């Protein structure tokens, strides 16, 4: 047995609504109810209209009524009627997306999501990209989820622009869903050049942080070219540092040691490995002696990067070579500074002595830098 009460709720001072048989109501009356304050009447009127025979006269009347919509609820009612009858009008959608009321724009974006698979796809995609930057958070949320439906790297990139704007819990969850559905697609677009990496560091961090465990890393490993570009171009080196992935770092190290980079590429590789060793805990796999070939003063930029990496590794076998670069009169100032930085990483007395010799040349900018390094080293060892 069940017990309970049936409550009949109505506004104060109003009479109960009289029941109507909407199935017998004319089309014009039903269309007028589509903008009624009573939601039940709106929903029932739309259901009855959707089930009516779609004669030429009926469809013409529906189009006339839809064309009379100007703003707000009228535009949404016209769009919903058009969806029910298969009468999509892009001009109505654009008017609704430009409505001053945020909830109206959000409802229009949700309607537009179903248009992405039809003839209006290109134009609707443009409108969704624009809606991602809307002032109203619900509009942004709907646009983010709509763009995920396309399963396209560029659409995913457009959706992730919402990360730069204010977020609430709902929008943050929508972006998380997008990462799970389109994150690896976005990464593939980043890597094949369709999406430029500049200015997307925060997005990359968000995507990699919210993909399933190792999902993004595994995808990057599969897409990483072997060998890497000899000139050090492409996003791979920066990604290896950002991810701190030891397998990617190993690929950079192996190609560097095997002489697979040109001068520019070698410099990039050395800087990448320096950051990975110093910041990401990467362990150098080959003997550090393999870096000696990059300490040639004839290539000062490469030698400078090698000095810093050798210092981070505290490679004792390369200490004399770095000290020689620091003392050589022919070494450019930038190379001398790099040598001083490398030497300052060594705990050995020989490194300290080399820095002391450089301090004697305090007349030069490099000498002043060496003096400053020595003071820092001395202070660190006292503490």
C-alpha positions as CSV (number, residue, x, y, z in Angstrom):
1,X,0.0,0.0,0.0
2,X,1.2,3.5,-0.8
3,X,0.4,6.7,1.1
4,X,0.8,10.3,0.1
5,X,-0.8,13.5,-1.0
6,X,-1.3,15.2,-4.4
7,X,-0.5,18.9,-4.2
8,X,-2.0,21.3,-6.6
9,X,0.2,24.4,-6.7
10,X,-0.8,27.7,-8.2
11,X,0.1,31.4,-7.9
12,X,-1.7,33.3,-5.2
13,X,-4.7,35.2,-6.5
14,X,-5.1,33.2,-9.7
15,X,-7.7,30.8,-10.8
16,X,-6.7,27.2,-11.8
17,X,-6.0,26.7,-15.4
18,X,-8.7,25.2,-17.4
19,X,-7.6,21.9,-19.1
20,X,-7.5,22.1,-22.9
21,X,-7.3,19.4,-25.5
22,X,-4.4,20.7,-27.5
23,X,-4.7,18.0,-30.1
24,X,-7.8,19.9,-31.3
25,X,-6.2,23.3,-31.2
26,X,-5.4,25.1,-34.5
27,X,-1.8,25.5,-35.5
28,X,-1.7,29.2,-34.9
29,X,-2.9,28.8,-31.3
30,X,-0.3,26.1,-30.7
31,X,2.5,28.3,-32.1
32,X,1.4,31.1,-29.8
33,X,1.7,28.7,-26.8
34,X,5.4,28.1,-27.7
35,X,6.3,31.3,-25.8
36,X,3.8,30.9,-23.0
37,X,4.9,31.4,-19.4
38,X,3.6,27.9,-18.5
39,X,6.3,25.4,-19.4
40,X,3.8,22.5,-19.5
41,X,1.8,24.4,-22.2
42,X,5.0,25.1,-24.2
43,X,6.2,21.5,-24.1
44,X,2.8,20.0,-25.0
45,X,2.2,22.5,-27.8
46,X,5.6,21.7,-29.3
47,X,4.9,17.9,-29.0
48,X,1.6,18.3,-30.8
49,X,3.0,20.4,-33.5
50,X,5.9,18.0,-34.1
51,X,3.4,15.2,-34.6
52,X,1.2,16.9,-37.1
53,X,1.1,16.1,-40.7
54,X,3.7,18.2,-42.5
55,X,1.7,19.5,-45.4
56,X,2.9,22.4,-47.5
57,X,0.5,24.8,-45.8
58,X,1.5,23.7,-42.3
59,X,5.2,24.0,-43.0
60,X,4.7,27.4,-44.6
61,X,2.8,28.6,-41.6
62,X,5.6,27.3,-39.3
63,X,8.2,29.2,-41.3
64,X,6.2,32.4,-41.2
65,X,5.9,32.1,-37.4
66,X,9.6,31.3,-37.1
67,X,10.5,34.3,-39.2
68,X,8.5,36.6,-36.9
69,X,10.7,35.8,-33.9
70,X,12.9,38.7,-32.8
71,X,14.6,38.0,-29.5
72,X,14.9,35.9,-26.4
73,X,12.3,33.2,-25.8
74,X,10.8,33.7,-29.2
75,X,14.1,32.9,-31.0
76,X,14.6,29.8,-28.9
77,X,11.0,28.6,-29.5
78,X,11.5,29.2,-33.2
79,X,14.7,27.2,-33.2
80,X,13.1,24.3,-31.2
81,X,10.2,24.2,-33.6
82,X,12.6,24.2,-36.5
83,X,14.4,21.3,-35.0
84,X,11.2,19.4,-34.5
85,X,10.1,19.9,-38.1
86,X,13.5,19.7,-39.8
87,X,13.4,23.4,-40.7
88,X,16.9,24.8,-39.7
89,X,17.4,28.5,-40.3
90,X,21.0,29.7,-39.8
91,X,19.8,33.3,-39.5
92,X,17.7,32.4,-36.4
93,X,20.6,30.7,-34.8
94,X,22.9,33.7,-35.4
95,X,20.3,36.0,-33.9
96,X,20.0,33.8,-30.8
97,X,23.8,33.6,-30.4
98,X,23.9,37.4,-30.4
99,X,21.1,37.8,-27.9
100,X,22.0,40.1,-24.9
101,X,20.8,37.4,-22.4
102,X,23.5,34.8,-21.6
103,X,21.0,31.9,-20.9
104,X,19.5,32.5,-24.3
105,X,22.9,32.3,-26.0
106,X,23.8,29.2,-24.0
107,X,20.6,27.4,-25.1
108,X,21.3,28.4,-28.7
109,X,24.8,26.9,-28.5
110,X,23.3,23.6,-27.2
111,X,21.0,23.6,-30.2
112,X,23.9,24.4,-32.5
113,X,25.7,21.3,-31.3
114,X,23.3,19.1,-33.3
115,X,24.0,21.2,-36.4
116,X,27.7,20.3,-36.5
117,X,27.0,17.1,-38.5
118,X,25.0,18.8,-41.2
119,X,25.3,21.3,-44.0
120,X,25.9,24.2,-41.7
121,X,29.0,22.6,-40.1
122,X,31.6,25.1,-41.2
123,X,29.6,28.2,-40.2
124,X,28.5,26.7,-36.9
125,X,32.0,25.7,-36.0
126,X,33.0,29.4,-36.5
127,X,30.2,30.4,-34.2
128,X,31.2,27.8,-31.5
129,X,34.8,29.0,-31.6
130,X,33.6,32.6,-31.0
131,X,31.3,31.4,-28.2
132,X,34.3,29.9,-26.3
133,X,35.3,33.5,-25.5
134,X,31.8,34.6,-24.4
135,X,31.3,36.6,-21.3
136,X,28.8,34.2,-19.8
137,X,30.3,31.0,-18.3
138,X,27.4,28.8,-19.3
139,X,27.8,29.8,-23.0
140,X,31.5,28.9,-22.8
141,X,30.7,25.6,-21.2
142,X,28.2,24.7,-24.0
143,X,30.7,25.8,-26.6
144,X,33.5,23.7,-25.1
145,X,31.4,20.6,-25.1
146,X,30.0,21.3,-28.6
147,X,33.5,21.5,-30.1
148,X,34.5,18.2,-28.5
149,X,31.9,16.6,-30.8
150,X,34.0,17.4,-33.8
151,X,36.9,15.1,-32.8
152,X,39.3,17.5,-34.6
153,X,42.6,18.9,-33.3
154,X,41.9,22.5,-34.3
155,X,38.4,22.3,-32.7
156,X,40.0,20.9,-29.5
157,X,42.5,23.7,-29.6
158,X,39.8,26.3,-29.9
159,X,37.9,24.7,-26.9
160,X,41.0,24.8,-24.7
161,X,41.2,28.6,-25.1
162,X,38.6,28.7,-22.3
163,X,41.4,27.7,-20.0
164,X,42.6,31.3,-20.1
165,X,39.3,32.7,-18.9
166,X,37.6,32.5,-15.5
167,X,36.3,29.0,-14.7
168,X,33.8,27.6,-12.3
169,X,33.4,23.9,-11.3
170,X,31.1,23.1,-14.2
171,X,33.3,24.6,-16.8
172,X,36.4,23.0,-15.3
173,X,34.7,19.6,-15.5
174,X,33.7,20.3,-19.1
175,X,37.3,21.0,-20.0
176,X,38.4,17.8,-18.2
177,X,35.9,15.8,-20.3
178,X,37.3,17.5,-23.4
179,X,40.8,16.4,-22.5
180,X,39.7,12.8,-22.0
181,X,37.9,12.8,-25.4
182,X,40.2,15.0,-27.5
183,X,43.4,15.4,-25.6
184,X,45.5,13.0,-27.7
185,X,44.0,14.4,-30.9
186,X,45.1,17.9,-29.7
187,X,48.6,16.6,-29.0
188,X,48.8,15.0,-32.5
189,X,47.9,18.3,-34.0
190,X,50.6,20.0,-32.0
191,X,53.2,17.6,-33.2
192,X,52.3,17.5,-36.9
193,X,52.4,21.3,-37.1
194,X,48.7,22.0,-37.5
195,X,48.7,23.7,-34.1
196,X,51.7,26.0,-33.3
197,X,53.2,25.3,-29.9
198,X,53.9,29.0,-29.1
199,X,51.8,30.3,-26.2
200,X,50.3,26.9,-25.4
201,X,52.5,25.8,-22.6
202,X,49.7,26.1,-20.0
203,X,47.3,24.1,-22.2
204,X,49.9,21.4,-22.7
205,X,50.4,21.1,-19.0
206,X,46.7,20.9,-18.4
207,X,46.2,18.3,-21.1
208,X,49.0,16.1,-20.0
209,X,48.0,16.5,-16.3
210,X,44.4,15.3,-17.1
211,X,44.9,12.5,-19.6
212,X,44.8,9.0,-18.2
213,X,48.1,7.9,-16.7
214,X,50.9,7.9,-19.3
215,X,48.3,8.5,-22.0
216,X,49.8,11.7,-23.3
217,X,53.4,10.5,-22.8
218,X,52.8,7.3,-24.6
219,X,51.3,9.1,-27.5
220,X,54.2,11.5,-27.7
221,X,56.7,8.7,-27.6
222,X,55.0,7.0,-30.5
223,X,54.9,10.2,-32.5
224,X,58.5,11.3,-31.7
225,X,60.6,11.0,-34.9
226,X,63.7,8.8,-34.8
227,X,66.1,10.4,-35.5
228,X,65.2,13.8,-34.3
229,X,65.6,16.8,-36.6
230,X,69.3,17.4,-37.0
231,X,68.9,21.2,-36.7
232,X,67.1,20.9,-33.3
233,X,63.8,22.2,-34.7
234,X,60.4,21.1,-33.7
235,X,58.7,20.8,-30.3
236,X,60.3,17.6,-29.2
237,X,63.1,19.0,-27.1
238,X,60.8,21.4,-25.1
239,X,58.3,18.6,-24.6
240,X,61.0,16.2,-23.3
241,X,61.8,18.9,-20.6
242,X,58.2,19.7,-19.9
243,X,57.3,16.0,-19.4
244,X,60.6,15.0,-17.8
245,X,60.3,11.8,-19.7
246,X,63.4,9.7,-19.5
247,X,62.8,7.8,-22.6
248,X,62.5,10.9,-24.7
249,X,65.6,12.3,-22.9
250,X,67.4,9.0,-23.8
251,X,66.6,9.5,-27.5
252,X,68.1,13.0,-27.3
253,X,71.2,11.8,-25.5
254,X,71.8,8.9,-27.9
255,X,71.6,11.0,-31.0
256,X,73.9,13.6,-29.5
257,X,76.6,11.2,-28.5
258,X,76.3,9.4,-31.9
259,X,76.9,12.7,-33.7
260,X,73.4,12.9,-35.2
261,X,73.0,16.7,-34.7
262,X,74.4,19.6,-36.6
263,X,75.9,22.6,-34.7
264,X,72.5,24.2,-34.0
265,X,70.9,20.9,-33.1
266,X,73.7,19.9,-30.8
267,X,73.3,23.2,-28.9
268,X,69.6,22.6,-28.4
269,X,70.2,19.0,-27.4
270,X,72.8,20.0,-24.8
271,X,70.6,22.6,-23.3
272,X,67.7,20.1,-23.2
273,X,69.8,17.6,-21.4
274,X,71.1,20.2,-19.0
275,X,67.6,21.1,-17.9
276,X,66.5,17.4,-17.7
277,X,69.5,16.5,-15.5
278,X,69.2,19.6,-13.3
279,X,65.4,19.9,-13.0
280,X,63.9,16.5,-13.8
281,X,66.3,14.1,-12.3
282,X,67.4,12.6,-15.6
283,X,70.4,10.3,-15.3
284,X,73.0,10.5,-18.1
285,X,73.4,7.0,-19.6
286,X,76.6,7.4,-21.6
287,X,80.1,8.2,-20.1
288,X,80.4,12.0,-19.8
289,X,83.7,11.8,-21.8
290,X,81.4,11.6,-24.9
291,X,80.7,15.4,-24.4
292,X,84.4,16.3,-25.0
293,X,83.9,16.5,-28.7
294,X,81.4,19.4,-28.1
295,X,83.9,21.5,-26.1
296,X,85.7,22.7,-29.2
297,X,86.2,26.5,-29.0
298,X,85.6,26.8,-32.7
299,X,81.9,26.3,-32.0
300,X,81.5,28.6,-28.9
301,X,77.7,28.3,-28.6
302,X,77.9,24.5,-28.6
303,X,80.9,24.5,-26.3
304,X,79.0,26.9,-23.9
305,X,76.1,24.5,-23.7
306,X,78.4,21.6,-23.2
307,X,80.2,23.4,-20.3
308,X,77.0,23.8,-18.5
309,X,75.8,20.2,-19.0
310,X,79.2,18.9,-17.9
311,X,79.0,21.1,-14.8
312,X,75.5,19.7,-13.9
313,X,76.9,16.2,-14.4
314,X,80.0,17.1,-12.4
315,X,82.0,15.2,-15.0
316,X,85.5,15.0,-13.5
317,X,87.0,13.9,-16.7
318,X,86.0,17.2,-18.4
319,X,87.0,19.6,-15.7
320,X,90.4,20.4,-17.2
321,X,88.9,21.0,-20.6
322,X,86.3,23.5,-19.1
323,X,89.0,25.2,-17.0
324,X,91.1,25.6,-20.2
325,X,88.2,27.3,-22.0
326,X,87.7,29.6,-19.0
327,X,91.3,30.7,-19.0
328,X,91.9,30.9,-22.8
329,X,92.2,34.5,-24.0
330,X,90.6,33.6,-27.3
331,X,87.4,32.3,-25.7
332,X,84.5,34.7,-26.3
333,X,82.9,36.3,-23.2
334,X,79.8,34.2,-23.5
335,X,81.9,31.0,-23.5
336,X,83.9,32.1,-20.5
337,X,80.7,32.8,-18.6
338,X,79.4,29.3,-19.4
339,X,82.7,27.8,-18.3
340,X,82.5,29.6,-15.0
341,X,79.0,28.4,-14.5
342,X,80.0,24.9,-15.3
343,X,83.0,25.1,-12.9
344,X,80.9,26.4,-10.1
345,X,79.0,23.2,-10.1
346,X,82.1,21.1,-9.2
347,X,82.9,20.4,-5.6
348,X,86.6,19.7,-6.5
349,X,89.4,22.0,-5.5
350,X,90.6,22.1,-9.1
351,X,87.4,23.9,-10.1
352,X,87.8,26.4,-7.3
353,X,91.4,27.1,-8.3
354,X,90.3,27.6,-11.9
355,X,87.7,30.2,-10.8
356,X,90.3,31.9,-8.6
357,X,92.6,32.4,-11.5
358,X,89.7,33.9,-13.5
359,X,89.0,36.4,-10.7
360,X,92.4,38.0,-11.3
361,X,91.0,39.3,-14.6
362,X,88.3,41.4,-12.9
363,X,88.8,44.2,-15.4
364,X,86.6,42.4,-17.9
365,X,82.9,41.6,-17.6
366,X,83.7,37.9,-17.6
367,X,86.2,38.4,-14.8
368,X,83.6,40.3,-12.7
369,X,81.2,37.4,-13.4
370,X,83.8,34.9,-12.2
371,X,84.3,36.9,-9.0
372,X,80.6,36.9,-8.4
373,X,80.5,33.1,-9.0
374,X,83.3,32.6,-6.6
375,X,81.5,34.6,-3.8
376,X,78.4,32.5,-4.4
377,X,80.3,29.2,-4.3
378,X,82.2,30.3,-1.1
379,X,79.0,31.3,0.6
380,X,77.3,28.0,-0.4
381,X,80.2,26.0,1.0
382,X,80.2,27.9,4.3
383,X,76.5,27.3,4.8
